[in-house]
Amino acid sequence: MKNKPVLLVLIASLGFSFNPVITKILSDEISINGILFLRFLLVTILFPLVAIPLSGHTLKSFFAIKPKQLMVFFLLSFLLVANMLLFFNAFYFINVNRALFIHLMYPVVAIILAHIFIKEPVTKQDLIAASVSFLGIVAIFWNTSLKGGKILGDIMVILSLILWCSYMVFNRYTSLREIHYRQTFWLFLFGTLLLFPSYLLFGIGQPISNISMNGIFLILIIVIFSTLIPYSILSYVSRHIKTSTTGLLLLLSQVISISLSFIILKETPAANVIIGGVLIIFSAVISIYSFDKLFSFRKYLKAKNLYRGFVKAIDIIYRKFVYRK
């Protein structure tokens, strides 16, 4: 299937969209650091149980790696975990909307870093798609207060943004050289080991034992649908799809997340939010299809002998309902 990588990234984007809403609900019971630690701990246990039957490999093959590969996987995990810790803990110092506004600029930064470090070509299509996504983010936050907070919060979010983009670029680089299921397993394992000290230092005030049965259910949702599936997908598809396209497609998770929050809270989204969401969706479409393909419907209709019928139908509708003598 030609568009399989794009479809898989869209599934990953859908999975990531549950994170903000569920994490917000769970934060009343356990700390953010505790939530992150539980996510990676459980997914480290679950991943081999799923991957071994699907891949046909043995558990031994997961550990059949060289020291150099260990260093590569550790660095990949560090980039991801450091990004998460900086972003979520920045909320203690900065307005949440301000943090999101800064962080969602990552497609632009990802294009630049991918070009510098792995020599990905930057096309006119990439620049237009990134520009449209930028306008979409600006539109979403147009009537939102972005003031308040300390400079430390801004620095943490900017560093988180750079680390997330570095993770995407490095993930593409390693996926071209490593077996994806092994890379994903070590990503989760090292992530768990890196998050454990953070939980002991900053999350012990809201221990994991405080979690309710409803909280356990929500944890399982984000473990399976917002961690196991999306990160496994990213490890697999990164060799098949450009970093810029991945970044723009993942940005759709923000649109889905906003839609979910409005559905759950039963509120009507503002016009600027709708416009911004449409622009982000359009930027993702641009990143997938060239303008020639995007606007070639006339040639397609001609090829199918439908163009003349289409024009005739429009003419009839115009004469009957619009132009009347």
LUMDREN-863329 format. One line per field, with one value per residue (C-alpha): z, y, x. Coordinates in steps of 0.25 Angstrom, whole numbers. Layout:
<nuros>
Z <- c(Z  ...)
Y <- c(Y  ...)
X <- c(X  ...)
</nuros>
This chain:
<nuros>
Z <- c(0  -5  6  17  25  24  29  41  45  45  54  63  63  67  79  83  84  96  104  109  113  121  127  132  139  145  150  161  166  163  159  145  147  153  140  131  139  139  124  121  131  127  112  114  120  109  97  96  98  86  77  79  73  62  58  59  67  81  94  93  80  87  95  84  82  82  92  81  79  93  93  81  88  101  94  86  100  106  96  97  112  114  105  113  126  122  115  126  137  130  134  148  143  130  125  119  106  105  106  96  86  87  86  74  65  64  50  45  54  50  36  39  48  38  27  35  41  32  19  16  5  8  -4  -7  -3  11  13  9  18  30  28  27  40  46  42  48  61  62  58  69  80  74  86  96  107  105  116  130  135  137  127  132  127  113  113  118  107  96  100  100  86  81  88  82  68  71  75  62  53  61  61  45  45  54  47  34  41  52  53  58  68  75  75  81  92  97  95  105  114  115  117  129  135  132  138  151  158  153  160  173  173  169  168  182  188  180  180  170  181  181  167  167  158  148  148  145  133  128  130  122  111  109  111  99  90  94  96  91  78  73  77  71  58  58  59  48  38  40  29  19  22  23  36  32  27  40  48  41  41  56  58  55  69  74  65  70  85  84  77  89  99  93  92  106  112  102  98  84  78  75  60  61  67  55  45  51  51  36  33  41  33  20  24  26  12  6  12  6  -8  -17  -22  -36  -30  -21  -31  -43  -41  -55  -62  -54  -58  -72  -72  -67  -77  -65  -66  -77  -69  -56  -64  -69  -56  -50  -62  -59  -44  -47  -57  -49  -35  -37  -51  -54  -64)
Y <- c(0  13  22  12  21  33  25  20  34  39  27  31  46  41  33  45  54  47  51  65  62  49  54  66  57  48  59  61  47  45  55  57  50  38  38  38  27  18  20  15  4  -2  -1  -7  -19  -20  -17  -30  -38  -31  -30  -44  -51  -41  -40  -55  -52  -57  -49  -52  -44  -32  -32  -36  -23  -16  -6  5  2  3  17  21  16  22  36  34  31  43  53  48  47  61  67  61  65  80  82  77  83  96  98  101  114  118  119  106  113  120  107  100  112  111  96  95  102  89  86  98  95  80  84  92  82  70  79  82  68  58  66  65  74  86  87  99  89  88  103  106  94  99  114  109  101  114  122  111  111  126  126  116  124  137  141  134  141  137  146  142  133  133  133  120  114  120  114  100  100  104  94  84  88  86  73  68  72  65  53  52  55  45  35  36  34  22  15  15  6  -1  -12  -4  -13  -14  1  3  -7  0  13  9  2  14  23  16  16  31  34  26  36  48  41  39  53  61  51  44  55  49  34  24  17  28  24  20  9  19  25  11  10  24  20  7  16  25  13  6  17  29  22  7  9  23  22  8  14  25  15  7  18  28  21  23  37  51  57  70  62  54  67  73  60  59  74  68  62  76  78  65  68  82  75  65  75  82  69  66  79  81  95  102  105  119  123  125  111  105  113  109  95  95  102  91  80  87  88  73  71  80  72  59  64  73  85  79  67  75  84  74  70  76  67  55  58  60  47  40  48  55  69  73  67  74  88  85  82  95  102  96  99  114  116  110  115  128  134  136  145)
X <- c(0  6  1  2  13  4  -8  1  6  -9  -12  0  -5  -19  -13  -5  -17  -22  -10  -14  -28  -25  -12  -20  -30  -20  -11  -22  -18  -3  8  12  25  18  9  21  28  16  14  28  28  16  19  33  26  15  23  31  18  12  25  30  17  16  31  34  46  50  53  67  68  64  76  86  92  106  110  110  96  93  98  90  77  80  82  69  62  69  64  50  49  56  46  35  40  44  30  21  29  29  15  19  26  18  4  -1  -6  8  15  6  8  23  24  15  24  32  30  38  49  49  50  63  69  66  73  85  88  83  82  68  64  55  45  36  25  31  32  18  12  21  16  1  3  9  -3  -12  -5  -6  -21  -24  -17  -22  -32  -24  -16  -1  4  9  20  35  46  50  37  40  54  49  38  48  58  47  43  58  59  46  51  64  57  49  62  70  59  59  74  74  62  70  80  73  62  50  44  58  60  46  48  61  54  43  53  63  51  47  61  62  48  50  59  50  38  46  51  38  27  27  17  6  10  5  -2  -12  -18  -32  -39  -43  -29  -24  -33  -29  -14  -16  -22  -10  -1  -7  -12  -4  10  11  4  9  24  24  18  28  40  35  31  42  50  39  35  42  43  36  24  24  24  13  4  6  2  -12  -12  -14  -26  -32  -29  -36  -48  -48  -47  -59  -67  -64  -67  -79  -74  -75  -61  -58  -57  -42  -40  -48  -40  -27  -31  -35  -21  -14  -21  -18  -3  -3  -10  0  12  6  2  9  1  0  -7  -15  -21  -21  -36  -39  -30  -35  -49  -45  -38  -51  -60  -67  -62  -72  -83  -78  -78  -92  -98  -92  -98  -112  -111  -107  -118  -129  -126  -117  -119  -134  -140)
</nuros>
